[in-house]
Amino acid sequence: MKNILLGVTGSIAAYKSPELVRQLRAHGFSVKVVLTESAKEFVTETTLQAVSLNPVRSNLWDKEAEAVMSHIELARWADCVLIAPTTANFMAKIVQGLADDLLTTLCLATKAKIIISPAMNHVMWKNTAVKENKRTLINRGISIIEPMIGDQACGETGIGRMPEPEFIVETLINKIINFDMPLTGKKVLITAGPTREPIDPIRYITNRSSGKMGYALASEFRAAGAEVHLVSGPTNLPKPENMTLTLIETADDLLQAVHENIDDVDIFVAAAAVADYRPTIFHKNKIKKMKNDLTIELVKSEDVLASVSKLEIAPFTVGFAAETLRLKEYALKKLNEKSLNMIIANKVGPNHGFDQDDNAVHVFWKSAGKVFKKMPKTVLAKELVILITERFKIDVGEASANSSNITSIR
């Protein structure tokens, strides 16, 4: 799955945008929509939010969103910016490099491929100024899906009609974008969220985890072409698209789900916050408040991460370490003791790690490491998947070379 940022400008052809979103999602794309103010005259945010399953943005001055620089997050999130329909006015604004609303600002801030699908009156399309703007955009590397001949809203007929959504999606996939999916054919098993270890039917022991980081990683692995199986503890997050999802409750449930699905897995990422201890006794009925003190005996849960990394034929295994101090020391210790290929460590505490939309991490492997400064978890996930893919391919290459050497010696 790849991320498409769909920009909708103020053309009557905007009535096709909901169907365009539906077509993109049917082909496995994740879609977020940005409307210009004039586009709202033709299509509603409510409709586009319903078909995209994502919030729709339109205002650069949204105080709540822009407090965390949401326009930059959107620009980095996108693998492709598709503006359909594109008015003559918006073409001119891109040529001039204007940034007077959210969509023009995103076009300047993104590194993603920009594609436009113009829609306008046939005389406007043939106007010299529009022709010159078209040439300028092409010279800058912006792809244009040419308008078609047909009846227009004004009652005239000519070139200027926006193509049908099916044609736009087909052109996008087959002729314009060559999406790089380096993990095509690979299987990724990833865990996310907390576990809950029951004390009685009312109470349980758990870890603070929203699951946001694990879910974001799962989506980015899918975008990289992998077949993804997400094993998730209880979260309030929406069900991810285009992947297998197994819901679990306890550490034992997680252990069982992982080992039932670990065969033929290429990459295992343990992002779940697993409870290290569980009560030795589960009380079938609620424990009543009868004494001032209550003692609960705990027993250590089985280490899911170590159980995978120590398999005879283990996948490329990535662990997580949430620490309150001595981050590097404890992360490296965990890396070595559990025979991991890589570990992702982050400091937790007030405004760090848990229950946050942003995160900063240190990544370590046997020969080196890398630091990622604080950024949105969705953006960080993309960077981490790039790094994991790179290290995975290096390790697989080393393994293949070693196997070849052994064969030749024999």
Helices and strands as residue ranges (DSSP letters): E 3-8, G 12-16, H 17-26, E 30-35, G 38-41, H 45-52, H 63-66, H 70-77, E 80-86, H 88-96, H 102-109, E 113-118, H 122-126, H 128-139, E 143-144, E 148-151, E 157-161, H 165-171, I 172-176, E 187-192, E 196-198, E 204-206, H 212-223, E 227-232, E 244-247, H 251-260, E 267-270, E 277-279, E 298-300, H 304-309, E 316-323, H 327-337, E 342-347, E 358-365, E 369-376, H 377-409
